[in-house]
Amino acid sequence: MAVKKVMYGMNDVPEGTKIKIKKTEQEVTIIEVLHFPTRFKCDDNNIYYTSQITIQDWPPEE
């Protein structure tokens, strides 16, 4: 029996997830996910593209 692998997209990242800004190494929290293109509004009142951040503890371990 084959095991089904769950594929997560960037739009699946939950609000409240911690991210690190690549340029400044600052750690912030996502407060809203904006769609197409995927961007993240954070608690520092900035919006970041996926290429500007590193998402911590994502995707979840199975």
N, C-alpha and C positions, 0 to 999 in steps of 0.2 A: 504494500500500500504506500503510495507516494504522500509525502508531507507537503501540504500547501504552504508556500511562503507568502507572508503578508507584505505587500508593497505599500510603503508610505510615501505620500507626496508632500511637498512643502506646504500645501494648504491644510494638511492634517496636523501641523504643529499646534498644540493647544495654547491658549492664552495662559499666561502665568509662567511660561517656560523661560528659563534663564538663557541669555545669549551673550556672546562676547564680540565686541566690535573689533574687527581685524586691525584697523588703522591705529586705534588708541588703546587697545587691550582693556577697555572699560567693560564692565559687566552690567547689563540692564535686563529688565523683564519685559516680555511681550505683553501688551495690553489689548492689541487688536491685530488680526490678520487681514490684510487688504489684498484683493484678488485681481489678477491679470493686469500687469505682471505681479507676481507675488511679492509683497512688501510687508514689513512688520512695523507697526506703530508701537513705540516703547515708552516706558515710564520716564524717560529723559526728554519727552516731548519731541522726539525725532522719529523719522520714518527711514528704515533701512531696507535696501535690496538684499536678496539672498547672497549675492556675491560679496557683500560688505561685512558679513557676519559669520560666526561659527556657532551653531546651535549645540548647547551642552545637553548631554544625556538624551540624544535623539538619533535614531529611532529607538523606541522602547525595546528592551531585551525580552525575548520570548521565553 
